[in-house]
Amino acid sequence: MTTNKAVVLLSGGLDSTTALAMAKASGADCYAISFNYGQRCNAELAAAERIVKSMGVIEHQVINIDMGKIGGSALTDDSIDVPEDEPEGIPVTYVPARNTVFLSFALGWAEVIGAQEIYIGVSAVDYSGYPDCRPEFIEAFEAMANLATKAGVEGESIKIQTPLMHLSKAETVQAGIQLGVDYSLTVSCYQADDDGKACGKCDSCRLRIKGFEDAGLEDPTLYI
């Protein structure tokens, strides 16, 4: 019997952890990939390490990419403040081409280990307006992936799985709870301190807080 393999993008946050739980629930052997990309918050990588240990991941890769060298985002450029009010349009926390870069690394690793699925926890419902979280982007990337890889050319097509795409944050939380996700291990805040304590004010914190409230559940995150 052949076991399916899946590469899961894991930031250490709520959404990616739920996507990992869903990948495991599908029966796949999971390989997690995280990125040290020059982000403002290092606590999320520590969270990712905790999560992979608790969820039985086969292997965890942490890729170093300094996207701070190009800047352009409040998450990678200390001269740009993380906004603490409701954003209009695409917010300054958008990191240029981040999901394109991350998925490209995940695609390369998927080819190497023979995985035919890549999971990413993007949502078109409760999200911050990022253009690389939309279904159109995922569809385009998947088409490119199967044109640009040896696996795709040889008929071993790779599927980009987005199980959260049409879920609200509350629905995501509820799904994760049903799968036994321990959300106390996760860090969602854009500017959490070194201990993982969240600001409670940034857009990511606001979406998380509302998600738990709408789900009728207590958020186990520690807030400053």
mmCIF file of the C-alpha atoms, coordinates in Angstrom:
data_MODEL
# 
_entry.id   MODEL 
# 
loop_
_atom_site.group_PDB 
_atom_site.id 
_atom_site.type_symbol 
_atom_site.label_atom_id 
_atom_site.label_alt_id 
_atom_site.label_comp_id 
_atom_site.label_asym_id 
_atom_site.label_entity_id 
_atom_site.label_seq_id 
_atom_site.pdbx_PDB_ins_code 
_atom_site.Cartn_x 
_atom_site.Cartn_y 
_atom_site.Cartn_z 
_atom_site.occupancy 
_atom_site.B_iso_or_equiv 
_atom_site.pdbx_formal_charge 
_atom_site.auth_seq_id 
_atom_site.auth_comp_id 
_atom_site.auth_asym_id 
_atom_site.auth_atom_id 
_atom_site.pdbx_PDB_model_num 
ATOM 1   C CA . MET A 1 1   ? 0.000   0.000  0.000   1.00 0.00 ? 1   MET A CA 1 
ATOM 2   C CA . THR A 1 2   ? 1.409   3.368  -1.045  1.00 0.00 ? 2   THR A CA 1 
ATOM 3   C CA . THR A 1 3   ? 1.200   6.181  1.480   1.00 0.00 ? 3   THR A CA 1 
ATOM 4   C CA . ASN A 1 4   ? 0.504   9.675  0.220   1.00 0.00 ? 4   ASN A CA 1 
ATOM 5   C CA . LYS A 1 5   ? 3.021   12.334 1.132   1.00 0.00 ? 5   LYS A CA 1 
ATOM 6   C CA . ALA A 1 6   ? 2.164   15.989 1.669   1.00 0.00 ? 6   ALA A CA 1 
ATOM 7   C CA . VAL A 1 7   ? 4.344   19.048 2.141   1.00 0.00 ? 7   VAL A CA 1 
ATOM 8   C CA . VAL A 1 8   ? 2.648   21.485 4.506   1.00 0.00 ? 8   VAL A CA 1 
ATOM 9   C CA . LEU A 1 9   ? 3.577   25.157 4.763   1.00 0.00 ? 9   LEU A CA 1 
ATOM 10  C CA . LEU A 1 10  ? 3.760   25.818 8.496   1.00 0.00 ? 10  LEU A CA 1 
ATOM 11  C CA . SER A 1 11  ? 4.203   29.323 9.879   1.00 0.00 ? 11  SER A CA 1 
ATOM 12  C CA . GLY A 1 12  ? 3.380   28.423 13.460  1.00 0.00 ? 12  GLY A CA 1 
ATOM 13  C CA . GLY A 1 13  ? 0.058   30.249 13.297  1.00 0.00 ? 13  GLY A CA 1 
ATOM 14  C CA . LEU A 1 14  ? -3.548  29.175 13.617  1.00 0.00 ? 14  LEU A CA 1 
ATOM 15  C CA . ASP A 1 15  ? -4.338  28.642 9.948   1.00 0.00 ? 15  ASP A CA 1 
ATOM 16  C CA . SER A 1 16  ? -1.256  26.687 8.920   1.00 0.00 ? 16  SER A CA 1 
ATOM 17  C CA . THR A 1 17  ? -1.550  24.464 11.998  1.00 0.00 ? 17  THR A CA 1 
ATOM 18  C CA . THR A 1 18  ? -5.162  23.684 11.127  1.00 0.00 ? 18  THR A CA 1 
ATOM 19  C CA . ALA A 1 19  ? -4.116  22.893 7.556   1.00 0.00 ? 19  ALA A CA 1 
ATOM 20  C CA . LEU A 1 20  ? -1.478  20.520 8.938   1.00 0.00 ? 20  LEU A CA 1 
ATOM 21  C CA . ALA A 1 21  ? -4.124  18.775 11.056  1.00 0.00 ? 21  ALA A CA 1 
ATOM 22  C CA . MET A 1 22  ? -6.343  18.407 7.989   1.00 0.00 ? 22  MET A CA 1 
ATOM 23  C CA . ALA A 1 23  ? -3.479  16.966 5.956   1.00 0.00 ? 23  ALA A CA 1 
ATOM 24  C CA . LYS A 1 24  ? -2.827  14.402 8.688   1.00 0.00 ? 24  LYS A CA 1 
ATOM 25  C CA . ALA A 1 25  ? -6.539  13.592 8.907   1.00 0.00 ? 25  ALA A CA 1 
ATOM 26  C CA . SER A 1 26  ? -6.509  12.832 5.172   1.00 0.00 ? 26  SER A CA 1 
ATOM 27  C CA . GLY A 1 27  ? -4.042  10.034 5.899   1.00 0.00 ? 27  GLY A CA 1 
ATOM 28  C CA . ALA A 1 28  ? -1.002  11.704 4.382   1.00 0.00 ? 28  ALA A CA 1 
ATOM 29  C CA . ASP A 1 29  ? 2.515   11.475 5.762   1.00 0.00 ? 29  ASP A CA 1 
ATOM 30  C CA . CYS A 1 30  ? 3.269   15.112 6.490   1.00 0.00 ? 30  CYS A CA 1 
ATOM 31  C CA . TYR A 1 31  ? 6.478   17.004 5.841   1.00 0.00 ? 31  TYR A CA 1 
ATOM 32  C CA . ALA A 1 32  ? 6.397   20.560 7.234   1.00 0.00 ? 32  ALA A CA 1 
ATOM 33  C CA . ILE A 1 33  ? 8.272   23.492 5.765   1.00 0.00 ? 33  ILE A CA 1 
ATOM 34  C CA . SER A 1 34  ? 8.762   26.804 7.582   1.00 0.00 ? 34  SER A CA 1 
ATOM 35  C CA . PHE A 1 35  ? 10.645  29.949 6.646   1.00 0.00 ? 35  PHE A CA 1 
ATOM 36  C CA . ASN A 1 36  ? 13.001  32.246 8.473   1.00 0.00 ? 36  ASN A CA 1 
ATOM 37  C CA . TYR A 1 37  ? 12.499  35.071 6.008   1.00 0.00 ? 37  TYR A CA 1 
ATOM 38  C CA . GLY A 1 38  ? 13.576  38.077 8.041   1.00 0.00 ? 38  GLY A CA 1 
ATOM 39  C CA . GLN A 1 39  ? 10.174  38.446 9.671   1.00 0.00 ? 39  GLN A CA 1 
ATOM 40  C CA . ARG A 1 40  ? 9.620   40.759 12.598  1.00 0.00 ? 40  ARG A CA 1 
ATOM 41  C CA . CYS A 1 41  ? 8.314   37.976 14.841  1.00 0.00 ? 41  CYS A CA 1 
ATOM 42  C CA . ASN A 1 42  ? 10.672  35.085 15.620  1.00 0.00 ? 42  ASN A CA 1 
ATOM 43  C CA . ALA A 1 43  ? 8.229   33.509 18.076  1.00 0.00 ? 43  ALA A CA 1 
ATOM 44  C CA . GLU A 1 44  ? 6.300   31.932 15.215  1.00 0.00 ? 44  GLU A CA 1 
ATOM 45  C CA . LEU A 1 45  ? 9.255   29.708 14.287  1.00 0.00 ? 45  LEU A CA 1 
ATOM 46  C CA . ALA A 1 46  ? 9.503   28.515 17.882  1.00 0.00 ? 46  ALA A CA 1 
ATOM 47  C CA . ALA A 1 47  ? 5.779   27.782 17.670  1.00 0.00 ? 47  ALA A CA 1 
ATOM 48  C CA . ALA A 1 48  ? 6.311   25.782 14.474  1.00 0.00 ? 48  ALA A CA 1 
ATOM 49  C CA . GLU A 1 49  ? 8.932   23.668 16.258  1.00 0.00 ? 49  GLU A CA 1 
ATOM 50  C CA . ARG A 1 50  ? 6.480   22.931 19.073  1.00 0.00 ? 50  ARG A CA 1 
ATOM 51  C CA . ILE A 1 51  ? 3.731   22.053 16.633  1.00 0.00 ? 51  ILE A CA 1 
ATOM 52  C CA . VAL A 1 52  ? 5.720   19.568 14.557  1.00 0.00 ? 52  VAL A CA 1 
ATOM 53  C CA . LYS A 1 53  ? 6.818   17.755 17.706  1.00 0.00 ? 53  LYS A CA 1 
ATOM 54  C CA . SER A 1 54  ? 3.264   17.497 18.999  1.00 0.00 ? 54  SER A CA 1 
ATOM 55  C CA . MET A 1 55  ? 1.665   16.473 15.693  1.00 0.00 ? 55  MET A CA 1 
ATOM 56  C CA . GLY A 1 56  ? 3.925   13.682 14.483  1.00 0.00 ? 56  GLY A CA 1 
ATOM 57  C CA . VAL A 1 57  ? 5.411   15.333 11.403  1.00 0.00 ? 57  VAL A CA 1 
ATOM 58  C CA . ILE A 1 58  ? 7.838   13.096 9.490   1.00 0.00 ? 58  ILE A CA 1 
ATOM 59  C CA . GLU A 1 59  ? 10.359  15.862 8.789   1.00 0.00 ? 59  GLU A CA 1 
ATOM 60  C CA . HIS A 1 60  ? 10.541  19.618 9.320   1.00 0.00 ? 60  HIS A CA 1 
ATOM 61  C CA . GLN A 1 61  ? 12.618  21.924 7.161   1.00 0.00 ? 61  GLN A CA 1 
ATOM 62  C CA . VAL A 1 62  ? 13.292  25.551 8.122   1.00 0.00 ? 62  VAL A CA 1 
ATOM 63  C CA . ILE A 1 63  ? 14.431  27.513 5.075   1.00 0.00 ? 63  ILE A CA 1 
ATOM 64  C CA . ASN A 1 64  ? 16.447  30.714 5.486   1.00 0.00 ? 64  ASN A CA 1 
ATOM 65  C CA . ILE A 1 65  ? 15.537  33.497 3.054   1.00 0.00 ? 65  ILE A CA 1 
ATOM 66  C CA . ASP A 1 66  ? 16.248  37.132 3.854   1.00 0.00 ? 66  ASP A CA 1 
ATOM 67  C CA . MET A 1 67  ? 13.250  38.884 2.325   1.00 0.00 ? 67  MET A CA 1 
ATOM 68  C CA . GLY A 1 68  ? 14.117  41.835 4.545   1.00 0.00 ? 68  GLY A CA 1 
ATOM 69  C CA . LYS A 1 69  ? 16.760  42.745 1.968   1.00 0.00 ? 69  LYS A CA 1 
ATOM 70  C CA . ILE A 1 70  ? 14.030  43.835 -0.426  1.00 0.00 ? 70  ILE A CA 1 
ATOM 71  C CA . GLY A 1 71  ? 11.766  45.237 2.308   1.00 0.00 ? 71  GLY A CA 1 
ATOM 72  C CA . GLY A 1 72  ? 8.404   46.621 1.307   1.00 0.00 ? 72  GLY A CA 1 
ATOM 73  C CA . SER A 1 73  ? 6.458   45.156 4.222   1.00 0.00 ? 73  SER A CA 1 
ATOM 74  C CA . ALA A 1 74  ? 5.869   45.979 7.872   1.00 0.00 ? 74  ALA A CA 1 
ATOM 75  C CA . LEU A 1 75  ? 6.721   42.349 8.622   1.00 0.00 ? 75  LEU A CA 1 
ATOM 76  C CA . THR A 1 76  ? 10.230  42.559 7.171   1.00 0.00 ? 76  THR A CA 1 
ATOM 77  C CA . ASP A 1 77  ? 11.147  46.250 7.460   1.00 0.00 ? 77  ASP A CA 1 
ATOM 78  C CA . ASP A 1 78  ? 11.494  47.735 10.953  1.00 0.00 ? 78  ASP A CA 1 
ATOM 79  C CA . SER A 1 79  ? 11.055  51.245 9.539   1.00 0.00 ? 79  SER A CA 1 
ATOM 80  C CA . ILE A 1 80  ? 7.420   50.424 8.681   1.00 0.00 ? 80  ILE A CA 1 
ATOM 81  C CA . ASP A 1 81  ? 5.103   50.151 11.678  1.00 0.00 ? 81  ASP A CA 1 
ATOM 82  C CA . VAL A 1 82  ? 2.649   47.293 11.997  1.00 0.00 ? 82  VAL A CA 1 
ATOM 83  C CA . PRO A 1 83  ? -0.770  49.000 11.787  1.00 0.00 ? 83  PRO A CA 1 
ATOM 84  C CA . GLU A 1 84  ? -3.123  48.601 14.720  1.00 0.00 ? 84  GLU A CA 1 
ATOM 85  C CA . ASP A 1 85  ? -6.244  49.913 13.012  1.00 0.00 ? 85  ASP A CA 1 
ATOM 86  C CA . GLU A 1 86  ? -8.527  48.395 10.397  1.00 0.00 ? 86  GLU A CA 1 
ATOM 87  C CA . PRO A 1 87  ? -6.625  48.365 7.080   1.00 0.00 ? 87  PRO A CA 1 
ATOM 88  C CA . GLU A 1 88  ? -8.020  49.698 3.825   1.00 0.00 ? 88  GLU A CA 1 
ATOM 89  C CA . GLY A 1 89  ? -7.057  47.865 0.655   1.00 0.00 ? 89  GLY A CA 1 
ATOM 90  C CA . ILE A 1 90  ? -3.923  45.720 0.690   1.00 0.00 ? 90  ILE A CA 1 
ATOM 91  C CA . PRO A 1 91  ? -2.227  46.409 4.048   1.00 0.00 ? 91  PRO A CA 1 
ATOM 92  C CA . VAL A 1 92  ? 1.464   47.147 4.620   1.00 0.00 ? 92  VAL A CA 1 
ATOM 93  C CA . THR A 1 93  ? 1.773   43.726 6.292   1.00 0.00 ? 93  THR A CA 1 
ATOM 94  C CA . TYR A 1 94  ? 1.590   42.143 2.840   1.00 0.00 ? 94  TYR A CA 1 
ATOM 95  C CA . VAL A 1 95  ? 5.040   40.710 2.036   1.00 0.00 ? 95  VAL A CA 1 
ATOM 96  C CA . PRO A 1 96  ? 5.734   41.049 -1.712  1.00 0.00 ? 96  PRO A CA 1 
ATOM 97  C CA . ALA A 1 97  ? 5.545   37.676 -3.478  1.00 0.00 ? 97  ALA A CA 1 
ATOM 98  C CA . ARG A 1 98  ? 5.833   35.764 -0.181  1.00 0.00 ? 98  ARG A CA 1 
ATOM 99  C CA . ASN A 1 99  ? 3.442   32.913 -0.961  1.00 0.00 ? 99  ASN A CA 1 
ATOM 100 C CA . THR A 1 100 ? 4.906   32.576 -4.460  1.00 0.00 ? 100 THR A CA 1 
ATOM 101 C CA . VAL A 1 101 ? 8.373   32.166 -2.954  1.00 0.00 ? 101 VAL A CA 1 
ATOM 102 C CA . PHE A 1 102 ? 7.202   29.825 -0.184  1.00 0.00 ? 102 PHE A CA 1 
ATOM 103 C CA . LEU A 1 103 ? 5.208   27.611 -2.520  1.00 0.00 ? 103 LEU A CA 1 
ATOM 104 C CA . SER A 1 104 ? 8.177   27.409 -4.884  1.00 0.00 ? 104 SER A CA 1 
ATOM 105 C CA . PHE A 1 105 ? 10.390  25.979 -2.147  1.00 0.00 ? 105 PHE A CA 1 
ATOM 106 C CA . ALA A 1 106 ? 7.589   23.608 -1.100  1.00 0.00 ? 106 ALA A CA 1 
ATOM 107 C CA . LEU A 1 107 ? 7.214   22.525 -4.725  1.00 0.00 ? 107 LEU A CA 1 
ATOM 108 C CA . GLY A 1 108 ? 10.915  21.738 -5.031  1.00 0.00 ? 108 GLY A CA 1 
ATOM 109 C CA . TRP A 1 109 ? 10.856  19.659 -1.838  1.00 0.00 ? 109 TRP A CA 1 
ATOM 110 C CA . ALA A 1 110 ? 7.681   17.886 -2.961  1.00 0.00 ? 110 ALA A CA 1 
ATOM 111 C CA . GLU A 1 111 ? 9.470   16.774 -6.112  1.00 0.00 ? 111 GLU A CA 1 
ATOM 112 C CA . VAL A 1 112 ? 12.463  15.526 -4.156  1.00 0.00 ? 112 VAL A CA 1 
ATOM 113 C CA . ILE A 1 113 ? 10.454  13.399 -1.702  1.00 0.00 ? 113 ILE A CA 1 
ATOM 114 C CA . GLY A 1 114 ? 7.767   12.327 -4.163  1.00 0.00 ? 114 GLY A CA 1 
ATOM 115 C CA . ALA A 1 115 ? 4.888   14.223 -2.565  1.00 0.00 ? 115 ALA A CA 1 
ATOM 116 C CA . GLN A 1 116 ? 1.899   14.940 -4.761  1.00 0.00 ? 116 GLN A CA 1 
ATOM 117 C CA . GLU A 1 117 ? 0.201   17.414 -2.438  1.00 0.00 ? 117 GLU A CA 1 
ATOM 118 C CA . ILE A 1 118 ? 1.174   20.770 -0.971  1.00 0.00 ? 118 ILE A CA 1 
ATOM 119 C CA . TYR A 1 119 ? -1.012  22.197 1.782   1.00 0.00 ? 119 TYR A CA 1 
ATOM 120 C CA . ILE A 1 120 ? -1.232  25.929 2.447   1.00 0.00 ? 120 ILE A CA 1 
ATOM 121 C CA . GLY A 1 121 ? -3.576  27.544 4.978   1.00 0.00 ? 121 GLY A CA 1 
ATOM 122 C CA . VAL A 1 122 ? -4.835  30.462 2.918   1.00 0.00 ? 122 VAL A CA 1 
ATOM 123 C CA . SER A 1 123 ? -8.420  31.736 3.113   1.00 0.00 ? 123 SER A CA 1 
ATOM 124 C CA . ALA A 1 124 ? -10.434 34.008 0.846   1.00 0.00 ? 124 ALA A CA 1 
ATOM 125 C CA . VAL A 1 125 ? -13.005 34.651 3.601   1.00 0.00 ? 125 VAL A CA 1 
ATOM 126 C CA . ASP A 1 126 ? -11.344 35.941 6.787   1.00 0.00 ? 126 ASP A CA 1 
ATOM 127 C CA . TYR A 1 127 ? -8.012  37.273 5.548   1.00 0.00 ? 127 TYR A CA 1 
ATOM 128 C CA . SER A 1 128 ? -6.184  40.575 5.258   1.00 0.00 ? 128 SER A CA 1 
ATOM 129 C CA . GLY A 1 129 ? -6.733  41.259 1.579   1.00 0.00 ? 129 GLY A CA 1 
ATOM 130 C CA . TYR A 1 130 ? -3.475  39.694 0.420   1.00 0.00 ? 130 TYR A CA 1 
ATOM 131 C CA . PRO A 1 131 ? -3.517  38.998 -3.342  1.00 0.00 ? 131 PRO A CA 1 
ATOM 132 C CA . ASP A 1 132 ? -1.585  35.730 -2.901  1.00 0.00 ? 132 ASP A CA 1 
ATOM 133 C CA . CYS A 1 133 ? -4.335  34.199 -0.759  1.00 0.00 ? 133 CYS A CA 1 
ATOM 134 C CA . ARG A 1 134 ? -6.945  34.139 -3.528  1.00 0.00 ? 134 ARG A CA 1 
ATOM 135 C CA . PRO A 1 135 ? -8.218  31.044 -5.367  1.00 0.00 ? 135 PRO A CA 1 
ATOM 136 C CA . GLU A 1 136 ? -7.074  32.564 -8.689  1.00 0.00 ? 136 GLU A CA 1 
ATOM 137 C CA . PHE A 1 137 ? -3.485  32.677 -7.442  1.00 0.00 ? 137 PHE A CA 1 
ATOM 138 C CA . ILE A 1 138 ? -3.555  29.086 -6.198  1.00 0.00 ? 138 ILE A CA 1 
ATOM 139 C CA . GLU A 1 139 ? -5.020  27.842 -9.488  1.00 0.00 ? 139 GLU A CA 1 
ATOM 140 C CA . ALA A 1 140 ? -2.386  29.712 -11.487 1.00 0.00 ? 140 ALA A CA 1 
ATOM 141 C CA . PHE A 1 141 ? 0.458   28.439 -9.315  1.00 0.00 ? 141 PHE A CA 1 
ATOM 142 C CA . GLU A 1 142 ? -0.754  24.844 -9.567  1.00 0.00 ? 142 GLU A CA 1 
ATOM 143 C CA . ALA A 1 143 ? -0.933  25.118 -13.356 1.00 0.00 ? 143 ALA A CA 1 
ATOM 144 C CA . MET A 1 144 ? 2.596   26.525 -13.430 1.00 0.00 ? 144 MET A CA 1 
ATOM 145 C CA . ALA A 1 145 ? 3.849   23.813 -11.047 1.00 0.00 ? 145 ALA A CA 1 
ATOM 146 C CA . ASN A 1 146 ? 2.681   21.051 -13.339 1.00 0.00 ? 146 ASN A CA 1 
ATOM 147 C CA . LEU A 1 147 ? 4.258   22.696 -16.372 1.00 0.00 ? 147 LEU A CA 1 
ATOM 148 C CA . ALA A 1 148 ? 7.595   23.514 -14.743 1.00 0.00 ? 148 ALA A CA 1 
ATOM 149 C CA . THR A 1 149 ? 8.478   20.272 -12.965 1.00 0.00 ? 149 THR A CA 1 
ATOM 150 C CA . LYS A 1 150 ? 9.794   16.869 -13.974 1.00 0.00 ? 150 LYS A CA 1 
ATOM 151 C CA . ALA A 1 151 ? 7.015   15.326 -11.881 1.00 0.00 ? 151 ALA A CA 1 
ATOM 152 C CA . GLY A 1 152 ? 4.340   17.238 -13.754 1.00 0.00 ? 152 GLY A CA 1 
ATOM 153 C CA . VAL A 1 153 ? 5.785   16.482 -17.185 1.00 0.00 ? 153 VAL A CA 1 
ATOM 154 C CA . GLU A 1 154 ? 5.955   12.773 -16.319 1.00 0.00 ? 154 GLU A CA 1 
ATOM 155 C CA . GLY A 1 155 ? 2.316   12.687 -15.221 1.00 0.00 ? 155 GLY A CA 1 
ATOM 156 C CA . GLU A 1 156 ? 2.847   12.835 -11.455 1.00 0.00 ? 156 GLU A CA 1 
ATOM 157 C CA . SER A 1 157 ? 0.794   15.993 -11.048 1.00 0.00 ? 157 SER A CA 1 
ATOM 158 C CA . ILE A 1 158 ? 1.090   18.030 -7.863  1.00 0.00 ? 158 ILE A CA 1 
ATOM 159 C CA . LYS A 1 159 ? -2.044  19.398 -6.195  1.00 0.00 ? 159 LYS A CA 1 
ATOM 160 C CA . ILE A 1 160 ? -2.078  22.575 -4.108  1.00 0.00 ? 160 ILE A CA 1 
ATOM 161 C CA . GLN A 1 161 ? -4.517  21.852 -1.293  1.00 0.00 ? 161 GLN A CA 1 
ATOM 162 C CA . THR A 1 162 ? -6.261  24.828 0.339   1.00 0.00 ? 162 THR A CA 1 
ATOM 163 C CA . PRO A 1 163 ? -8.683  23.297 2.853   1.00 0.00 ? 163 PRO A CA 1 
ATOM 164 C CA . LEU A 1 164 ? -9.363  26.640 4.568   1.00 0.00 ? 164 LEU A CA 1 
ATOM 165 C CA . MET A 1 165 ? -10.026 28.636 1.412   1.00 0.00 ? 165 MET A CA 1 
ATOM 166 C CA . HIS A 1 166 ? -13.784 28.963 1.924   1.00 0.00 ? 166 HIS A CA 1 
ATOM 167 C CA . LEU A 1 167 ? -13.877 28.806 5.732   1.00 0.00 ? 167 LEU A CA 1 
ATOM 168 C CA . SER A 1 168 ? -14.342 31.730 8.089   1.00 0.00 ? 168 SER A CA 1 
ATOM 169 C CA . LYS A 1 169 ? -11.874 32.027 10.955  1.00 0.00 ? 169 LYS A CA 1 
ATOM 170 C CA . ALA A 1 170 ? -14.544 30.660 13.324  1.00 0.00 ? 170 ALA A CA 1 
ATOM 171 C CA . GLU A 1 171 ? -15.116 27.657 11.044  1.00 0.00 ? 171 GLU A CA 1 
ATOM 172 C CA . THR A 1 172 ? -11.365 27.106 10.865  1.00 0.00 ? 172 THR A CA 1 
ATOM 173 C CA . VAL A 1 173 ? -11.093 27.105 14.663  1.00 0.00 ? 173 VAL A CA 1 
ATOM 174 C CA . GLN A 1 174 ? -14.022 24.724 15.002  1.00 0.00 ? 174 GLN A CA 1 
ATOM 175 C CA . ALA A 1 175 ? -12.522 22.364 12.434  1.00 0.00 ? 175 ALA A CA 1 
ATOM 176 C CA . GLY A 1 176 ? -9.177  22.404 14.230  1.00 0.00 ? 176 GLY A CA 1 
ATOM 177 C CA . ILE A 1 177 ? -10.752 21.716 17.609  1.00 0.00 ? 177 ILE A CA 1 
ATOM 178 C CA . GLN A 1 178 ? -12.575 18.714 16.144  1.00 0.00 ? 178 GLN A CA 1 
ATOM 179 C CA . LEU A 1 179 ? -9.205  17.412 14.913  1.00 0.00 ? 179 LEU A CA 1 
ATOM 180 C CA . GLY A 1 180 ? -7.589  17.915 18.317  1.00 0.00 ? 180 GLY A CA 1 
ATOM 181 C CA . VAL A 1 181 ? -5.443  20.950 17.494  1.00 0.00 ? 181 VAL A CA 1 
ATOM 182 C CA . ASP A 1 182 ? -3.839  22.546 20.554  1.00 0.00 ? 182 ASP A CA 1 
ATOM 183 C CA . TYR A 1 183 ? -4.074  26.226 19.661  1.00 0.00 ? 183 TYR A CA 1 
ATOM 184 C CA . SER A 1 184 ? -2.081  27.205 22.751  1.00 0.00 ? 184 SER A CA 1 
ATOM 185 C CA . LEU A 1 185 ? 0.997   26.098 20.777  1.00 0.00 ? 185 LEU A CA 1 
ATOM 186 C CA . THR A 1 186 ? 0.342   28.594 17.977  1.00 0.00 ? 186 THR A CA 1 
ATOM 187 C CA . VAL A 1 187 ? 1.408   32.214 17.509  1.00 0.00 ? 187 VAL A CA 1 
ATOM 188 C CA . SER A 1 188 ? -0.593  34.410 15.125  1.00 0.00 ? 188 SER A CA 1 
ATOM 189 C CA . CYS A 1 189 ? 0.518   37.928 16.085  1.00 0.00 ? 189 CYS A CA 1 
ATOM 190 C CA . TYR A 1 190 ? 2.536   39.990 13.605  1.00 0.00 ? 190 TYR A CA 1 
ATOM 191 C CA . GLN A 1 191 ? 4.577   41.487 16.444  1.00 0.00 ? 191 GLN A CA 1 
ATOM 192 C CA . ALA A 1 192 ? 4.555   38.930 19.260  1.00 0.00 ? 192 ALA A CA 1 
ATOM 193 C CA . ASP A 1 193 ? 7.344   39.255 21.803  1.00 0.00 ? 193 ASP A CA 1 
ATOM 194 C CA . ASP A 1 194 ? 10.080  36.650 22.249  1.00 0.00 ? 194 ASP A CA 1 
ATOM 195 C CA . ASP A 1 195 ? 7.861   34.722 24.665  1.00 0.00 ? 195 ASP A CA 1 
ATOM 196 C CA . GLY A 1 196 ? 5.091   34.507 22.072  1.00 0.00 ? 196 GLY A CA 1 
ATOM 197 C CA . LYS A 1 197 ? 2.802   36.985 23.799  1.00 0.00 ? 197 LYS A CA 1 
ATOM 198 C CA . ALA A 1 198 ? 0.517   38.662 21.272  1.00 0.00 ? 198 ALA A CA 1 
ATOM 199 C CA . CYS A 1 199 ? -0.240  42.372 20.961  1.00 0.00 ? 199 CYS A CA 1 
ATOM 200 C CA . GLY A 1 200 ? -3.992  41.859 20.573  1.00 0.00 ? 200 GLY A CA 1 
ATOM 201 C CA . LYS A 1 201 ? -4.151  44.867 18.241  1.00 0.00 ? 201 LYS A CA 1 
ATOM 202 C CA . CYS A 1 202 ? -2.725  43.964 14.846  1.00 0.00 ? 202 CYS A CA 1 
ATOM 203 C CA . ASP A 1 203 ? -4.892  42.667 12.022  1.00 0.00 ? 203 ASP A CA 1 
ATOM 204 C CA . SER A 1 204 ? -3.861  39.059 12.589  1.00 0.00 ? 204 SER A CA 1 
ATOM 205 C CA . CYS A 1 205 ? -4.710  39.288 16.299  1.00 0.00 ? 205 CYS A CA 1 
ATOM 206 C CA . ARG A 1 206 ? -8.068  40.896 15.562  1.00 0.00 ? 206 ARG A CA 1 
ATOM 207 C CA . LEU A 1 207 ? -9.008  38.152 13.098  1.00 0.00 ? 207 LEU A CA 1 
ATOM 208 C CA . ARG A 1 208 ? -7.961  35.474 15.582  1.00 0.00 ? 208 ARG A CA 1 
ATOM 209 C CA . ILE A 1 209 ? -9.821  37.039 18.517  1.00 0.00 ? 209 ILE A CA 1 
ATOM 210 C CA . LYS A 1 210 ? -12.985 37.405 16.445  1.00 0.00 ? 210 LYS A CA 1 
ATOM 211 C CA . GLY A 1 211 ? -12.663 33.842 15.169  1.00 0.00 ? 211 GLY A CA 1 
ATOM 212 C CA . PHE A 1 212 ? -12.587 32.365 18.663  1.00 0.00 ? 212 PHE A CA 1 
ATOM 213 C CA . GLU A 1 213 ? -15.411 34.663 19.804  1.00 0.00 ? 213 GLU A CA 1 
ATOM 214 C CA . ASP A 1 214 ? -17.600 33.688 16.844  1.00 0.00 ? 214 ASP A CA 1 
ATOM 215 C CA . ALA A 1 215 ? -16.821 30.025 17.485  1.00 0.00 ? 215 ALA A CA 1 
ATOM 216 C CA . GLY A 1 216 ? -17.867 30.434 21.134  1.00 0.00 ? 216 GLY A CA 1 
ATOM 217 C CA . LEU A 1 217 ? -14.474 29.255 22.351  1.00 0.00 ? 217 LEU A CA 1 
ATOM 218 C CA . GLU A 1 218 ? -11.743 30.684 24.561  1.00 0.00 ? 218 GLU A CA 1 
ATOM 219 C CA . ASP A 1 219 ? -8.571  31.792 22.778  1.00 0.00 ? 219 ASP A CA 1 
ATOM 220 C CA . PRO A 1 220 ? -5.600  30.176 24.576  1.00 0.00 ? 220 PRO A CA 1 
ATOM 221 C CA . THR A 1 221 ? -3.149  32.762 23.240  1.00 0.00 ? 221 THR A CA 1 
ATOM 222 C CA . LEU A 1 222 ? -1.274  34.834 25.792  1.00 0.00 ? 222 LEU A CA 1 
ATOM 223 C CA . TYR A 1 223 ? -1.785  38.544 25.171  1.00 0.00 ? 223 TYR A CA 1 
ATOM 224 C CA . ILE A 1 224 ? 0.455   41.326 26.423  1.00 0.00 ? 224 ILE A CA 1 
# 
